[in-house]
């Protein structure tokens, strides 16, 4: 049962974000959606991830809140497929096809204790999240040992993809925008993190493209964004680019090529 603790007014949600370098815990109020408390648990060695997570789940302050829901968010590579073409039995093969590893990368990762590369993934590590409003499915991976560890404390934990949550947020923003007079106008939403770039492109509410790319500096971010813009044949004068987390320098660089930026 998820509801635990004595602080029950309005209820709370626990979000556990799982990434390659550790775990982030966020306690959020269900009343206003505000973040009440956050905590970070770094992982120095991949083989110690389960132990770090188990210790984090035993923190006394977690018992002070009454959690109505708990989510485990996987910050891993993800790919999206149309709902009509989704097949659970093909998830692993499709994922490896989208994120292949070179032979030398496979060899290096297999020598690192505790590291699970795409080559070492099993079907049990594959997860999916149905995005009904977008008629799409996000396929991603999550080490099953981490999921089992969380389920020991919260059996009803919901597994999510970080990219899927980002995509749903962009879809909600797109839905609130006025319908453009030009039926062909497209909106590109771009979120820039410390080490990654996520972009989703819509036309009148319909998802056309979504992808996440590794990028930890402005030069790479500009190169990737403009490359995607060109590959999708987006119009530099007509189509809109909505940037989140961009530095002033990056905004200036992108503004030299794309007119409609906010």
C-alpha positions in Angstrom: 0.0 0.0 0.0 1.5 3.3 -1.1 0.0 5.6 1.6 2.4 5.7 4.5 3.4 8.2 7.1 1.4 10.7 9.2 1.6 13.8 7.0 -1.5 13.1 5.1 -3.1 16.5 4.3 -3.7 16.5 0.6 -1.3 13.6 0.0 2.1 13.5 -1.6 3.9 11.9 -4.6 7.4 10.4 -4.5 9.4 10.6 -7.7 12.6 8.6 -8.0 14.7 9.5 -11.0 17.2 6.8 -12.0 20.2 7.8 -14.1 23.7 6.4 -14.8 25.3 8.5 -12.1 22.8 8.0 -9.3 19.3 8.6 -8.0 17.3 11.7 -7.3 14.3 11.7 -4.9 11.6 14.3 -5.0 8.7 14.7 -2.7 5.8 16.6 -4.3 2.5 17.9 -3.0 -0.5 16.7 -4.8 -2.4 19.9 -3.9 -0.3 22.4 -5.8 2.3 20.2 -7.5 5.2 22.0 -5.6 8.3 20.1 -4.7 8.6 19.8 -0.9 11.9 18.0 -0.5 14.7 16.7 -2.8 17.6 14.4 -2.2 20.4 13.1 -4.3 22.2 9.8 -4.0 25.2 9.5 -6.3 26.5 6.1 -7.6 30.3 5.9 -8.1 30.4 2.3 -9.2 27.6 0.7 -11.3 27.8 -2.5 -9.3 26.8 -0.6 -6.1 23.6 0.9 -7.6 21.2 -1.5 -5.9 22.8 -1.0 -2.5 22.7 2.8 -2.9 19.1 2.7 -3.9 18.1 0.3 -1.0 19.8 2.6 1.5 18.1 5.7 0.0 14.7 4.0 0.4 15.3 3.6 4.1 15.8 7.3 4.8 13.7 8.2 7.9 12.2 11.4 6.3 10.3 9.3 3.7 8.1 8.0 6.6 7.0 11.6 7.3 4.9 11.7 4.1 1.8 10.0 3.0 2.5 9.0 -0.6 -0.6 8.5 -2.8 1.7 7.6 -5.7 5.3 6.6 -6.3 7.0 6.8 -9.7 10.3 5.4 -10.8 11.6 7.6 -13.7 14.2 6.0 -16.0 16.6 8.6 -17.5 17.8 6.2 -20.1 17.9 6.1 -23.9 14.4 5.9 -25.3 12.7 5.5 -28.7 9.2 6.2 -29.8 7.0 4.1 -32.1 3.5 4.6 -33.5 0.9 2.8 -31.3 -0.4 0.8 -34.3 3.0 -0.7 -34.9 3.9 -1.5 -31.3 4.6 -5.1 -30.4 5.8 -6.1 -26.9 7.6 -9.2 -28.2 9.8 -7.1 -30.5 10.9 -4.4 -28.0 14.4 -5.7 -27.3 15.3 -6.2 -30.9 13.9 -2.8 -31.9 15.7 -1.1 -29.1 19.1 -2.6 -30.1 18.4 -1.6 -33.6 17.8 2.0 -32.6 20.8 2.1 -30.2 23.5 -0.2 -31.6 26.9 -0.5 -30.0 30.1 -0.9 -31.9 32.1 -4.0 -31.3 34.8 -2.2 -29.3 32.1 -0.5 -27.1 30.6 -3.9 -26.4 33.9 -5.3 -25.4 34.8 -2.4 -23.1 31.4 -2.4 -21.3 31.3 -6.1 -20.8 34.6 -5.8 -18.9 33.1 -3.2 -16.5 31.6 -5.0 -13.6 27.9 -4.2 -13.1 27.5 -2.2 -16.3 24.6 -3.3 -18.5 25.1 -2.2 -22.1 22.5 -2.5 -24.8 24.2 -5.7 -25.9 23.7 -7.2 -22.4 20.1 -6.2 -22.0 17.4 -8.8 -21.5 13.7 -8.7 -22.3 13.0 -8.2 -18.6 14.9 -4.9 -18.7 12.6 -3.5 -21.4 9.8 -1.1 -20.4 7.2 0.8 -22.4 4.9 3.7 -21.8 1.8 4.2 -23.8 1.1 7.9 -24.8 -2.6 7.6 -25.7 -3.1 11.2 -26.6 -0.2 11.0 -29.1 -1.0 7.6 -30.4 2.5 6.5 -29.6 4.6 4.3 -27.4 7.9 5.1 -25.7 10.3 2.1 -25.4 13.1 2.4 -22.9 15.2 0.2 -20.5 15.4 -0.1 -16.8 17.6 -2.6 -14.9 15.1 -5.1 -13.4 17.1 -5.3 -10.2 16.5 -1.6 -9.5 12.8 -2.0 -10.2 12.6 -5.0 -7.8 14.4 -3.0 -5.1 11.8 -0.2 -5.3 8.9 -2.7 -5.4 10.1 -4.1 -2.0 9.0 -0.8 -0.5 6.4 0.3 -2.9 4.8 -2.6 -4.8 2.6 -0.4 -6.9 5.3 1.9 -8.1 4.7 3.3 -11.6 7.6 3.0 -14.1 8.0 6.0 -16.4 10.4 7.2 -19.0 12.0 10.7 -18.5 11.6 11.4 -22.2 7.9 10.3 -22.1 7.2 12.7 -19.3 9.0 15.5 -21.2 7.0 14.7 -24.3 3.7 14.7 -22.5 4.6 18.1 -21.1 5.4 19.5 -24.5 2.1 18.1 -25.9 0.2 19.9 -23.2 2.0 23.2 -24.1 1.2 22.6 -27.8 -2.5 22.0 -27.0 -2.7 25.4 -25.2 -1.2 27.3 -28.2 -3.6 29.1 -30.6 -4.1 27.3 -33.8 -1.8 28.9 -36.4 -3.4 30.5 -39.5 -0.8 28.6 -41.6 -1.9 24.9 -41.6 1.7 23.9 -42.4 3.3 25.7 -39.4 5.2 23.4 -37.1 6.3 23.9 -33.5 9.6 22.5 -32.3 10.0 22.3 -28.5 13.5 21.9 -27.2 14.6 21.1 -23.7 18.3 21.5 -22.9 19.7 19.5 -20.0 23.2 19.4 -18.6 24.2 16.5 -20.8 21.3 16.0 -23.3 18.9 17.7 -25.7 15.3 16.6 -26.1 13.2 17.8 -29.1 9.6 17.3 -30.1 8.0 18.6 -33.2 4.3 19.1 -33.7 1.9 20.4 -36.4 -1.5 21.4 -35.1 -1.2 19.1 -32.1 0.0 16.1 -34.0 3.4 14.7 -33.1 5.7 14.5 -36.0 9.1 13.8 -34.4 10.6 13.2 -31.0 14.2 12.4 -30.0 16.8 12.7 -27.3 20.5 13.4 -28.1 23.6 13.5 -25.9 25.0 17.1 -25.8 27.0 18.7 -23.0 28.1 22.0 -24.6 26.6 24.7 -26.7 28.5 23.9 -29.8 27.1 20.3 -29.9 23.6 21.6 -29.0 23.6 24.0 -31.8 25.0 21.5 -34.3 22.4 18.9 -33.3 19.4 21.2 -33.2 20.2 22.8 -36.6 21.0 19.4 -38.0 17.6 18.1 -36.9 15.9 21.3 -38.2 17.5 20.7 -41.6 16.8 17.0 -41.7 13.1 17.6 -41.0 13.0 20.3 -43.6 11.6 22.8 -41.1 11.1 26.4 -42.3 13.5 28.9 -40.8 11.0 31.8 -41.3 7.7 30.1 -40.7 8.2 27.4 -38.1 8.7 28.1 -34.4 11.4 27.0 -32.0 10.6 27.0 -28.3 13.8 26.7 -26.3 14.1 25.7 -22.6 17.3 26.0 -20.6 19.3 27.6 -23.4 22.1 30.0 -22.6 22.1 33.5 -24.1 25.0 32.5 -26.3 23.1 29.5 -27.7 19.9 31.6 -28.3 22.0 34.1 -30.2 23.6 31.3 -32.3 20.3 29.6 -33.1 18.7 33.0 -33.8 21.1 33.5 -36.7 19.4 30.6 -38.5 15.9 30.5 -37.2 13.7 33.6 -37.1 10.8 32.5 -34.8 12.4 31.7 -31.4 11.0 32.1 -27.9 
